Amino acid sequence: MKNVVAIILARGDSEGIPEKNIMNFCGKPLLVWSIEQAKLSKNIDSVWVSSDDKKILNIAKKNGANIIKRPKAISTSKSSPVTGWIHAINHIEKNEKPIDVVVGLQATSPVRESKDIE
């Protein structure tokens, strides 16, 4: 059986729109839409949020996601998302089990449904 994980990178220090990942969008934080969609997907085994921000991590955990504290050094506006993905994958495989498939979801894309993830 394959281990399919959804990973959502949600940096805390947005330069354009402060706290954009946790802004209210139609009654809930923007990030929560992606968490809920991933949790409803029948092919996703676990949902993970990687962030450098305590507020984001608290909201993610409260809404059923596993959390990964990302170092500030790889969470700047100049950091490549690839370093965030690698950090998250290494964390999950070290602390949980090997991953077969990663589904990367944007925290700022609420206009999707779980069937789109399928």
N, C-alpha and C positions, 0 to 999 in steps of 0.2 A: 504494500500500500504506500502510495506517495505522500510525502509531507509537503503540502502547499501552504505557503505563508503569504499574507498580505503585509507589506511594509509601507508605512506612511511617514515620510520625512516632513517634519514640521518645525522649522527653525523659529526661534522666538523673536529675533531682532529684525523685523521687516523694515526696510528703509523707506519704501513707498507708502505703505499703510500700516501704522503701528498696530500690533497685535491682530493682524489680519486673520491668522489661522483660528483665532477663537472669537472673532466678531460674530455677533448674532446674525444669523441668516434664517429667516422664516421660523423664528422661535427657538433655535438652538445654535450652539457654536458651529462655525463652518466646518471645523475638523470632525465633529460628531457625525455629520452626514456621511463622510467616507468610512468611518468606523462602522456605522450601522449597515451600510451597503455591503461592506466586506463580510460582516458577521452573518448577514442574510444569504450570502452566496453559499450554495451547497458544496462547492469545490474547495473552499478556503478552510483550512484546518485551524489556523490561528491568525490573529490580527495583532500587529505590532506598531507602535508609534515611537519613533526616534526623535528626540528633541533635546535641546540644551536648556529649555525653559521649564521651570517648576510648574507654572500655571498650566501650560499645555499638557505636561505629563499627568498632572492631577485630573484634568478634565478627561484625558484619554483613559486613565485607570477607572475613573468613576463611570465611564461609559463602556466598560468591558474590554478594553484593549490591554494587551501586555505593553509594558513600557521599557524603553531603553534610554538611559541618560547618555546623551552624546556630548563629548568634550567640546568646550568652546573653541578650541583650536581648529576643529573641522566643522564649525557652525557659523562661519562668517559669511558675509555676502560674496566674498571672493572664493569661498571653498567650493570645490567641485561636488556635485551631488554623488558622484561615484564614491568618494571617500565616506559619505554617509551610508550608502548602501553596503559597502564592504564592512564598515564598522558594525552595522546592524546584523548582517549575515553572520559575521564572526561571533558576535554576542549570542545569537540564537543557537548556533551550532555548538558553541562551547557550553552553554547553560541548559539547553533543551535536547535537541536531536538534529541529525543532518537534514538539510533542506533539499528537496527535489525540484521545486518550482517556487519562484518568487514572483508575486504580483505586486507591482509598484503602483500605488495610488496617490494622486495629487491631493493634498489636504484642501486645496482651493477649487475643487471640481465637484460641487454638490449635485450638479444636474446630470446624474447617471443613476441607474438602477442596478440592483444586484444581478439582474439578468444580463446587463451589459458586461459585467465582470465574468460571467459564465463564458 
